[in-house]
Amino acid sequence: GTPEFQFFDITLAIQRETGGNLAETLANLADVLRKRAQMKLKIRAMSSESKASAYIVGSLPFFVSGMIWTINPEYIEGFFSEPRLMITGLGGAVWMAIGVFIMAKMVNFEI
C-alpha cells in the first residue's frame, strides 16, 4: 500500500508491456525514489523551521504578559477588571488563535 511499492508495480507492468532493459528501468526507479526521499527530508527540515518560528511567535504574548504580571501586577490587572480591556484581550486572543491556525495550516502538508 505504500507509494514506493505502487511505483515499483507500475514500473514492472510498463516493462512487461514494452520490454527493454529491466536493470536500467529499475535503476531509474531507484533514482526517482531516492530523490523523492531526499525531497521529503528537505521539506520536513524546512517546515520544522517554520513550526519553531510559529511556536516562538505564538508563545511570545503569553511570555510577555507573564513577565509584566511578575514585574508590575497592577499594570496588567486592568485586563481582569475593566470591561473594555477584557473585550480587547478577548479580541486579541481570537486573532492570535486565527493566526496560529493559519500558520499550522501553512506548515502541515502532504507530499
Secondary structure, DSSP 8 states (H G I E B T S, - for coil): --HHHHHHHHHHHHHHHH-S-HHHHHHHHHHHHHHHHHHHHHHHHHHHHHHHHHHHHHHHHHHHHHHHHHH-HHHHGGGGT-HHHHHHHHHHHHHHHHHHHHHHHHH----
